[in-house]
Amino acid sequence: MTQNSPVIIAGGGIGGLTLALTLHQIGVPCLVLESVAQMRPMGVGINLQPNAVRELFALGIEEEALDDIGVPAREWALVGLNGKEVYAEPRGQLAGYNWPQYAVHRGEFHMLLYKTVLDRMGPDAVQLGSRITSYEHSNAGVTVQVTRENGTEDRVVGRLLIGADGIHSTVRAQMHPDQPPIHWGGALMWRGTVRMKPLRTGSSFVGLGTHEKRMVIYPISPPDESGTCLVNWIAEVTVDNAEGWQQAGWFRPVEVDRFIHHFDDFRYDWLDVPDMLRRADSVFENPMIDRDPIPTWVEGPVALMGDAAHAMYPTGSNGASQAIVDARVIGAQLLAQGVTPAALAAYDAQMCGPISALVLRNRGAGPFGMLNLIDERCRGVFEDIETVLPAAERQAFMANYKAAAGFAIDSLNAAPPTLPVGAQLHGG
C-alpha cells in the first residue's frame, strides 16, 4: 500500500458522495463502492439545514444548482389539531443565518452530487454494482471484500474505509456484531408528492397534528405559471409496536385508501388534507426507524458516517444535513492529522457523543415535541395559544433543539469554515 492508495467509501448516497467531493477538494485519493447497479433519483422531499448548505457552498455547489432541484425555505410552522397556529418562525437567511435552508427533492439532490463527483473526479470514481461484504484491517491499512454485480468477488486495498452504507450498514454490522436490531418506536409514515398551491408564505414547512397523528407539508419546487408547485407531504400515525415490524420490507408503494381514514377530520378553510392525499401522484409506506447509539463509530482505520453511524428519526429534518456535516468533519480531521486512524479517532471524539444524544432526542419527537405538549395540555384544541403554551416557553423549546442539532444561529454564523479555504493535504 502507498500514499496513493485510496480512501475507500462504502456507499454512494448523500453522505458518501459528499465525502468523495471533500476528499477530492483536499487532494486525498478516494474510491466510492456503491451496491446499486444504476443511480436513479429515488425518494421524495428532504430539508438541507443552513449548517449543511454552508458546507455545500464551501464545496462549490451554489444556490443556482440548489434552486434547480428545490426551494429556499422561508418559514417553519406548527399548527394544532384545530388548524390554529402554535408556533412559527422564519428560516434560513430570513431568520438571520448566513446561509439559506433548502427543501429539495432527495433524488434530484442525490443525482446532483453524483454528477458533480463524476464531473470532477472522472467516471471511475464511483464503482456501481459493488457491494462491500467484509473488511480486514491492520496498521498498514484496510482490505475490503467486494461482490460485483456479475457475481464475481475481489479485494480492494485502501488506506482507510469509511462506512457510508446506510441504516443496514454491512460495515457497522461487522464493527458492532452484537448491536440491537433496527429500532421502531411505533410511528408509521406515508410519503408522497402532489401539485398544489403552496401554504402560508409559499415556502413554508408546516407540521400539523399531534404525536398520535400528524402531517408534514412543504414545497420542493418553485411555483409554475398557474401558481402551483410540487409539494412533499408526510402522513404519520403512532400504532402499537409491541410485536415489532411485521411487514416483509421497510419501504413499499401503497394505495391512499390504506391510511386516509386517519385524517378524515383534517379539514380546514386553508387546507383539505383528505383531498390533498387523494390527488397524490404516488404514495410510499415506511416505518419511522433508527438505530440505538453505539459507543464508537471507529475501529482503527475504519469509520462510520451518516445513517451507518447515527440513523435517526426524521423529526428534526436533519438526517441528510448531518451526513453532509460528517463528511466535512472527516475531511477537516484528515487535514489536521493526515490520512490516519488518528484522524478518524478525532472525528469520533468530536461527533459520536453529541450526535448519539441527538438520535435519542429525536425519539422524543424532536421539535415536534411542542405539538405533544399542546396535546397533553388541551388535546390540540385552543382559542389562545398563550394560555396553553406561552411564547417564552415555545421559543426556549426550539432554541434548545437547534443548539443540540448544531444549527443555533449565533454559533453557526460565528464558526470558522470547517475546512480552511483552499487547504490541501500534502504527504499525508
PyMOL commands that set and color helices and strands:
alter all, ss='L'
color gray80, all
select helices_A, chain A and resi 14-25+50-58+63-67+92-95+106-121+170-175+256-258+260-263+273-278+306-310+314-316+319-337+341-363+366-378+385-387+391-405+409-414
alter helices_A, ss='H'
color red, helices_A
select strands_A, chain A and resi 7-10+30-33+45-48+70-72+75-79+85-90+102-105+126-127+130-138+141-148+153-158+160-163+183-196+204-209+213-219+229-238+252-253+282-290+298-299+302-304
alter strands_A, ss='S'
color yellow, strands_A
deselect
rebuild
show_as cartoon
